[in-house]
Amino acid sequence: MPGSAPVPTDLPRRLGRNVRRARLGLGLTLEDLAFLADLDVALLLAVEGGDGAGLDLAGLCRLARALDVPVEGLIGRADPR
């Protein structure tokens, strides 16, 4: 698509790192976060491991809300906490 920026190849790894950092910063277990975001623990394990392929946009938004960070904080380079 003309004018659209390319997707960074490190996005899944960055997302996983930022989710884990935010989760631990809040003192949450994977099970706690799964409950709060209404996501499966196995999916969160995959996301934190750098494989976010199973996470859709709605899930990403629920995850950001549960961690009290903007979506940009999870996918951006900046520390979400």
Order of alpha helices (4+ residues) and beta strands (2+ residues): alpha-alpha-alpha-alpha-alpha
